[in-house]
Amino acid sequence: MNDKLINAWNKMIGKLESWLDTIIMSLPNILIAVLVFIIVLIASKYISKMVLKILERSRLQRAMKNLISKLVSIIVILIGLFLILGILNLSKALNTILAGAGVAGLAVGLALQGALANTYSGIILSYIKNLKFGDWIETNDYEGEVVDIDLRAVTIKQVDNNLVYIPNKLVVENPIKNYSTTAQSRVILKCGVGYKSDLHFVKKLTIETVVNNFDVVEKRDDVLFLWREFGDSSINYELRFWINSTSALEVAKAKSETIMLIKEAYDKNNINIPFPIRTLDFPDSFKSLINKKDTNTTKKE
């Protein structure tokens, strides 16, 4: 028994000595590998910045530029890892790692389908010219300014300054309304006037009010005035005109200003804007009965 223990001990010592000899012999390669790894990390940062600076001259969107620079940095690091494995004479380990990476990549791909879909959609959105930083968009029942597009979500800032993060997949699959694709936006306002109003005068006054108070509107033809319907208590119209803004907030401000101006103009010209009221219409016989009761009451007094 003691001989076996001594034999095992000697084998272990011999194995440790062989490992120590291997480490000592490989020490220069290890130092070179560490040096290469540090150089690769530094080089990846500088190359990424250089690629980003070069891409600034192109017409690609900022999100696409950032994505390309990050991919270049990752590629540089992977090349450095392959060099390190070659320096350490771990070519067999490299083959094993690549084989394992294929199986692991398949499993990870199945488990992260949603994340990969968002990543792929993020690449698509970064390449689309009709959607860029600063645009005012409406998608998936949310409206706001695009402040960021990354590989996971599109970030928009709403009117109330809250940030909404919409997964890229939903943005790609659903309609996008971009208010910033043109230089102007249309203000649409609906209102109504009383049935006794002079419709020709109302139309003329409304158009002149808009033309005289908005610099964007240069002539009467730029304002579209349409009578829409005979309402319950008013004749309703729709007013449309353009302003030099693509922001929904500016459109809302222009609409608010227009409401105040039209109300002021109507008040000066005794034009009534009706509101829903209830009118009680009594028959003549009922009115006569009420009058008789009032007369009898007066006589008794």
Secondary structure by P-SEA (a helix, b strand, c coil): caaaaaaaaaaaaaaaaaaaaaaaaaaaaaaaaaaaaaaaaaaaaaaaaaaaaaaccccccaaaaaaaaaaaaaaaaaaaaaaaaaaacaaaaaaaaaaaaaaaaaaaaaacaaaaaaaaaaaaaaacccccccccccccccccccccccccbbbbbccccbbbbbbaaaaaabbbbbcccccbbbbbbbbccccccaaaaaaaaaaaaaaaccccccccccbbbbbcccccccccbbbbbccccccaaaaaaaaaaaaaaaaaaaaaaccccccbbbbbbbcaaaaaaaaaaaaaaaaac
